[in-house]
Amino acid sequence: MKNKKYLITLGALLLSFSAGNLIAGPIDTKAVVEEGPDPFAKVLRPVSNPTLFDLALPRTTIHPVFMTQSISDKISTILGDVPAGGDFQLYALQLEYAFNERLSFVATKDGYIDFNPDSTLSTDDGWANLAAGLKYAVLYQPEHQHVLSVSVVAEAPTGNTGVFQGTGNGALNLILSDVKLYGRWQLAGAIGAHIPFDNDAESTTGFASAHVSYWLTEWLAPLVEVNWYRVLDSGDGGNRFGNQLGGALPAVAEFEGGDLINFGSANAGTNRDIVTLAAGFRVQVAKNVSLGAAYEIPLTSSKENLMDNRVTIDLVWNF
């Protein structure tokens, strides 16, 4: 019922935006794809998987993110399926500074996590790890509205263990991302790996994400995104996150955490894959500011990760 409520609400928002455009009159197609001299004036940042799925185009941006995720009612462990439920929220601020059209500094992970499970796991709150690095456009083709970039991002174990952060010796995120505009359409994708410096404390994971969107009006673009996370090498399941099952969670969980969380689970190979589907939209609220929202559900079994559903809302302010 909760999933259905979110989907109905999202659908109603999209229908109301579309209806408003029909009342206002026909769409000016040139206004969308030929606005000003900037060939990337209407490029969109993906909404889901915000710590890994970045826009390939380097640009100076302030990017506040709010995320609320319902935790699966049951989670898979070596002891069987155990009850969990509840939710958690993330409040974050991502930053990017473009030195030029090809190179930018990116701060991709930070923020505060408020973790509120119903049972088995413990309520806690604290800071997420910090991650930052560089993004470089190895292929920059404004004449074709196409960019291919490489990001190298270091994540430091600065967060709080009560919210599954702050363990190990940090990690390196290596990411290849791409964006291409076709008139009103945008296709984007990214593939990468999270490589811990201590591969006992954290699992080595890979991901692939895809985005498609369409400018329905001058200011509204519905979007669909798919994310795939895969465990490449499990952690050692050592005693970590002491207030969560007395530190035993990495030893008993049969999955990994996806984008935000890495348990270093010894049994993550049992359920290596998490696949999610997100649907939402971006609204151009000002010339350089857009508001994004997406509702996300797992396509793989919800008990094999912490996600029953997720809502992500963000604001992208370009300079």
C-alpha positions as a printed Julia matrix, in Angstrom:
319×3 Matrix{Float64}:
  0.0     0.0     0.0
  2.89    2.38    0.79
  4.45    1.82   -2.67
  1.09    2.38   -4.34
  0.54    5.64   -2.45
  3.91    7.06   -3.58
  3.34    6.01   -7.19
 -0.14    7.58   -7.26
  1.25   10.83   -5.81
  4.11   10.93   -8.34
  1.71   10.24  -11.19
 -0.64   12.97  -10.06
  2.22   15.49  -10.0
  3.29   14.6   -13.53
 -0.29   14.77  -14.82
 -0.82   18.17  -13.23
  2.4    19.53  -14.82
  1.34   18.17  -18.21
 -2.15   19.6   -17.87
 -0.71   23.0   -17.03
  1.32   22.95  -20.21
 -1.69   21.99  -22.35
 -3.68   24.88  -20.94
 -0.81   27.28  -21.55
 -0.61   26.34  -25.22
  1.66   24.38  -27.61
  5.24   23.56  -26.72
  7.98   25.68  -28.25
 10.45   22.99  -29.31
 13.24   25.44  -30.11
 13.11   26.93  -26.61
 14.23   23.61  -25.14
 17.15   22.64  -27.33
 18.36   26.02  -28.61
 18.32   28.14  -25.46
 21.33   30.44  -25.63
 24.81   29.59  -26.88
 25.37   26.81  -24.32
 24.76   23.41  -25.99
 24.42   21.86  -22.51
 21.95   24.42  -21.16
 19.29   21.73  -20.7
 21.47   18.85  -19.51
 20.08   17.08  -16.42
 21.83   15.59  -13.4
 20.58   12.1   -12.47
 18.52   11.91   -9.25
 19.0     8.37   -7.89
 22.28    6.88   -6.64
 23.59   10.41   -5.96
 26.94    9.45   -4.38
 28.07    7.45   -7.45
 25.91    8.43  -10.45
 27.21   11.9   -11.25
 26.67   14.0   -14.36
 29.52   13.47  -16.84
 29.7    17.2   -17.64
 32.1    19.2   -15.39
 30.39   22.32  -14.01
 30.26   24.41  -10.86
 27.28   23.23   -8.81
 25.73   23.29   -5.35
 23.65   20.16   -4.86
 21.64   19.64   -1.64
 20.11   16.15   -1.36
 17.39   14.73    0.89
 16.71   11.01    0.93
 14.22    8.95    2.92
 14.37    5.17    2.65
 11.96    2.6     4.05
 13.91   -0.38    5.39
 12.85   -3.85    4.3
 10.42   -5.58    6.68
 12.77   -8.59    6.81
 16.45   -8.93    5.98
 18.33  -12.04    4.89
 20.95  -13.46    7.3
 22.71  -16.79    7.87
 20.26  -17.24   10.78
 17.27  -16.88    8.46
 15.09  -13.88    7.64
 14.95  -11.52   10.62
 12.57   -8.56   11.13
 13.82   -5.02   10.49
 11.43   -2.36    9.08
 11.49    1.34    9.89
 13.34    3.93    7.83
 16.33    6.24    7.62
 16.94    9.73    6.27
 19.99   11.33    4.69
 20.62   15.1     4.62
 23.58   15.91    2.39
 25.25   18.68    0.39
 27.34   17.85   -2.68
 29.65   20.4    -4.28
 31.47   20.69   -7.59
 33.86   23.35   -8.85
 34.81   23.43  -12.54
 38.35   24.67  -13.2
 37.53   24.66  -16.91
 35.2    22.88  -19.32
 37.01   19.56  -18.85
 38.2    19.39  -15.23
 36.35   19.79  -11.94
 36.73   19.09   -8.24
 33.84   17.03   -6.84
 32.7    16.43   -3.25
 30.33   13.49   -3.69
 29.6    12.09   -0.22
 28.89   13.7     3.14
 25.81   14.45    5.21
 23.91   13.28    8.26
 22.07    9.95    8.58
 19.12    9.4    10.93
 18.63    5.61   11.23
 15.31    4.39   12.71
 14.68    0.63   12.35
 11.62   -0.98   13.92
 13.35   -4.11   15.26
 16.58   -6.17   15.39
 18.82   -3.25   14.37
 19.35   -0.25   16.66
 18.21    3.35   16.31
 21.14    5.72   15.84
 22.25    8.84   13.97
 25.54   10.29   12.83
 27.69   11.56   10.0
 28.36    9.8     6.72
 31.89    9.34    5.38
 33.45   12.15    3.35
 34.41   11.57   -0.28
 35.99   13.95   -2.81
 38.13   13.86   -5.93
 38.49   14.98   -9.53
 36.38   14.57  -12.66
 37.92   14.92  -16.13
 36.09   14.95  -19.47
 38.21   12.7   -21.68
 35.75   13.32  -24.52
 34.13   16.77  -24.72
 32.02   17.33  -27.84
 29.69   20.32  -27.48
 28.94   20.21  -31.2
 27.41   16.75  -30.61
 26.09   17.49  -27.1
 28.15   14.57  -25.8
 30.56   14.19  -22.86
 32.48   11.17  -21.55
 34.33   11.64  -18.27
 36.41    9.78  -15.7
 36.15   10.43  -11.95
 38.64    9.41   -9.28
 37.17    9.91   -5.8
 38.73    9.05   -2.42
 36.41    8.19    0.47
 37.71    8.71    4.02
 36.37    6.71    7.02
 35.27    9.85    8.87
 31.67    8.86    9.63
 29.95    7.32   12.64
 29.86    3.55   13.09
 26.31    3.62   14.47
 25.09    4.4    10.93
 27.48    1.95    9.19
 30.24    4.45    8.38
 33.77    5.11    9.63
 35.39    1.68    9.33
 38.43    0.44    7.42
 41.08    2.66    5.84
 38.95    4.4     3.25
 38.36    3.54   -0.4
 38.77    4.71   -3.97
 35.8     5.13   -6.32
 36.71    4.86  -10.0
 33.86    5.94  -12.29
 33.33    6.3   -16.04
 30.27    8.41  -16.91
 28.63    9.53  -20.15
 25.85   11.89  -21.27
 24.37   12.48  -24.72
 21.52   14.8   -25.75
 19.2    14.01  -28.67
 16.89   16.99  -29.06
 14.47   16.73  -26.13
 15.89   13.35  -25.06
 18.81   12.75  -22.72
 20.65    9.47  -22.22
 23.22    9.11  -19.45
 25.08    6.26  -17.82
 27.88    5.42  -15.43
 29.9     2.37  -14.47
 32.44    2.08  -11.7
 33.97    0.31   -8.73
 34.32    0.97   -5.01
 37.79   -0.32   -4.1
 38.55   -0.32   -0.35
 42.11    0.11    0.91
 41.26   -2.55    3.51
 39.29   -5.22    1.66
 38.57   -7.06    4.9
 36.74   -4.16    6.52
 34.76   -3.35    3.36
 33.57   -5.36    0.39
 34.78   -4.48   -3.1
 31.74   -3.54   -5.16
 30.87   -2.43   -8.68
 27.9    -0.52  -10.05
 26.23    0.48  -13.3
 23.53    3.14  -13.65
 21.44    4.37  -16.58
 19.21    7.42  -17.05
 16.71    8.48  -19.72
 14.7    11.7   -19.64
 12.6    13.81  -21.98
 11.78   17.52  -21.88
  7.99   17.34  -21.92
  7.74   21.13  -21.62
 10.27   23.94  -21.3
 10.45   23.32  -17.56
  9.41   19.69  -16.91
 11.38   16.53  -17.74
 10.12   13.1   -16.56
 12.94   10.59  -16.05
 13.56    6.89  -15.45
 16.74    5.44  -13.95
 18.05    1.93  -13.26
 20.87    1.1   -10.83
 22.77   -2.17  -10.45
 25.15   -2.85   -7.57
 27.28   -6.01   -7.49
 29.6    -7.44   -4.85
 32.94   -8.29   -6.49
 34.77   -9.45   -3.36
 33.22   -9.91    0.09
 34.69   -8.49    3.3
 35.8   -10.59    6.28
 32.65  -10.18    8.4
 34.66   -8.89   11.36
 33.15   -7.31   14.46
 32.08   -3.78   13.46
 29.26   -1.3    14.14
 29.19   -2.33   17.82
 25.68   -1.08   18.6
 24.2    -3.0    15.64
 23.69   -6.62   16.73
 26.63   -6.24   19.07
 28.96   -5.81   16.08
 27.91   -9.12   14.52
 26.01   -7.71   11.53
 28.92   -8.12    9.02
 29.21  -11.78   10.07
 25.52  -12.65    9.57
 24.17  -10.4     6.79
 23.85  -12.11    3.39
 24.06   -8.93    1.3
 25.8    -5.55    1.01
 24.44   -2.06    1.5
 24.32   -0.72   -2.07
 25.36    2.89   -2.58
 25.62    4.49    0.87
 26.58    1.61    3.16
 29.29   -1.06    3.11
 29.19   -3.69    5.89
 32.23   -5.7     4.88
 29.82   -8.64    4.96
 31.47  -12.08    4.82
 28.36  -13.61    3.23
 27.62  -10.9     0.66
 28.37  -13.4    -2.1
 25.1   -15.17   -1.28
 23.15  -12.23   -2.75
 25.67  -10.34   -4.85
 23.28   -8.17   -6.84
 20.95   -5.3    -6.0
 18.97   -3.8    -8.89
 16.67   -0.8    -8.43
 14.27    1.19  -10.61
 13.62    4.91  -10.06
 10.98    7.1   -11.72
 10.59   10.82  -11.25
 11.15   14.21  -12.82
 13.16   17.42  -12.9
 11.54   20.83  -12.86
 13.41   23.94  -14.03
 12.42   26.38  -11.28
 14.83   29.15  -12.39
 17.37   29.7   -15.16
 20.18   27.92  -13.29
 18.18   25.97  -10.71
 16.31   22.68  -11.04
 14.36   20.57   -8.55
 14.46   16.79   -8.86
 12.45   13.99   -7.27
 12.39   10.23   -7.76
 10.66    7.23   -6.19
 12.79    4.09   -6.18
 12.09    0.4    -5.56
 14.28   -2.73   -5.68
 13.75   -5.12   -8.58
 15.7    -7.8    -6.72
 14.3    -9.16   -3.45
 13.9    -6.38   -0.85
 15.09   -8.65    1.98
 18.47   -8.93    0.21
 19.24   -5.26    0.88
 18.01   -2.51    3.2
 15.63   -0.91    0.67
 11.88   -1.44    0.57
 11.5     1.9    -1.21
 13.3     5.25   -1.38
 12.36    8.83   -2.17
 15.14   11.2    -3.25
 14.63   14.95   -3.56
 17.38   17.33   -4.64
 18.13   20.83   -5.86
 20.78   21.54   -8.52
 22.1    25.11   -8.62
 24.55   25.72  -11.48
 26.96   28.67  -11.72
